[in-house]
Amino acid sequence: MKKPLQGLRSDKVERLPTFDVISFDATIEDLLSFCSIIDDQDDINQTLMKNYVMIRLVSIVEFNLKAFVSKLIDDLDLKPEEILRDDSISINLDILQNFKSDFYSKGRIITASLDKMNPGLIYSIMSRINHLDFFCWYDALMQPHQGKTWTQFNDLYAKRNDMIHNLVDVDDSIPVLRDKVIQFHDFVYFLFIFTEMNIGINVKKEPESKILKRWSALDQSKIKLTLNNYKQITKKFRDNYSPPRRS
């Protein structure tokens, strides 16, 4: 027997995280500090602590991706059909009571309906929002990671799932774990900035002064890229993009 369609409830929207870069940075710093004391423990506790780091890292990434994608939708006033594959979403009537509330924004309602932010979903959403092949574009912008980010992102989730469902222990060294924490913090942050700039330049046609202000806010030590390089690479990927047909 087919299950009845479950509508999106107000409590799911209310539990969605809000965009908070300071809190995001703080949780990452806490995790890095935790990594720094693992080496002082015995073998059993080291294994347990490394397992915690992996599970916690995926939770932090997933939690903040929801907030960042929600803010992108609202700030850039993106159309729902640019994010969702389906033509409609079902919502419970309790949400109608809150439609005039700023808290119940388009971005929050759409993101709350997406459920888990797994790698495939992020790939699909960010490709449709940016009108390009997202992970290939990201790797082209972040040259040291070229061709690797999708695989690393997918592997991160696969390892976390293996730990939860099959009780497999993390076999990464402590330095490798630290590098992953830093890498995926940067991934979430640049996902947001690069997308804002792409839409600002190519869709909203923002003035150059505003684009330069966005660019100057980037941590230039993390990227080896000029603004002109960014524009050229992004234009190439947008020109070559063939959006998938909606189901």
Secondary structure as the mmCIF struct_conf table of DSSP 4:
data_model
#
loop_
_struct_conf.conf_type_id
_struct_conf.id
_struct_conf.beg_label_comp_id
_struct_conf.beg_label_asym_id
_struct_conf.beg_label_seq_id
_struct_conf.end_label_comp_id
_struct_conf.end_label_asym_id
_struct_conf.end_label_seq_id
HELX_LH_PP_P HELX_LH_PP_P1 LYS A 2 GLY A 7
STRN STRN1 LEU A 8 LEU A 8
HELX_LH_PP_P HELX_LH_PP_P2 ARG A 9 ARG A 9
HELX_RH_AL_P HELX_RH_AL_P1 SER A 10 GLU A 14
TURN_TY1_P TURN_TY1_P1 ARG A 15 ARG A 15
BEND BEND1 LEU A 16 LEU A 16
HELX_LH_PP_P HELX_LH_PP_P3 PRO A 17 PHE A 19
HELX_RH_AL_P HELX_RH_AL_P2 VAL A 21 CYS A 35
TURN_TY1_P TURN_TY1_P2 SER A 36 ILE A 37
HELX_RH_3T_P HELX_RH_3T_P1 ILE A 38 ASP A 40
BEND BEND2 GLN A 41 GLN A 41
HELX_RH_AL_P HELX_RH_AL_P3 ASP A 43 ASP A 75
TURN_TY1_P TURN_TY1_P3 LEU A 76 ASP A 77
HELX_RH_3T_P HELX_RH_3T_P2 PRO A 80 GLU A 82
TURN_TY1_P TURN_TY1_P4 ILE A 83 ILE A 83
BEND BEND3 ARG A 85 ASP A 87
STRN STRN2 ILE A 91 ILE A 91
HELX_RH_3T_P HELX_RH_3T_P3 LEU A 93 ASN A 98
TURN_TY1_P TURN_TY1_P5 PHE A 99 LYS A 100
BEND BEND4 SER A 101 SER A 101
TURN_TY1_P TURN_TY1_P6 ASP A 102 PHE A 103
BEND BEND5 TYR A 104 TYR A 104
HELX_RH_AL_P HELX_RH_AL_P4 LYS A 106 ALA A 112
TURN_TY1_P TURN_TY1_P7 SER A 113 LEU A 114
HELX_RH_AL_P HELX_RH_AL_P5 PRO A 119 ASN A 130
TURN_TY1_P TURN_TY1_P8 HIS A 131 HIS A 131
BEND BEND6 LEU A 132 LEU A 132
HELX_RH_AL_P HELX_RH_AL_P6 PHE A 134 LEU A 141
BEND BEND7 MET A 142 MET A 142
HELX_RH_3T_P HELX_RH_3T_P4 GLN A 143 HIS A 145
TURN_TY1_P TURN_TY1_P9 GLN A 146 LYS A 148
HELX_RH_AL_P HELX_RH_AL_P7 THR A 149 ASN A 166
HELX_LH_PP_P HELX_LH_PP_P4 VAL A 168 VAL A 170
HELX_RH_AL_P HELX_RH_AL_P8 ILE A 174 ASN A 202
TURN_TY1_P TURN_TY1_P10 VAL A 203 VAL A 203
BEND BEND8 LYS A 204 LYS A 204
HELX_RH_AL_P HELX_RH_AL_P9 GLU A 208 SER A 216
TURN_TY1_P TURN_TY1_P11 ALA A 217 ALA A 217
BEND BEND9 LEU A 218 LEU A 218
TURN_TY1_P TURN_TY1_P12 GLN A 220 LYS A 222
HELX_RH_AL_P HELX_RH_AL_P10 LEU A 227 ASP A 239
TURN_TY1_P TURN_TY1_P13 ASN A 240 ASN A 240
HELX_LH_PP_P HELX_LH_PP_P5 PRO A 243 ARG A 246
#
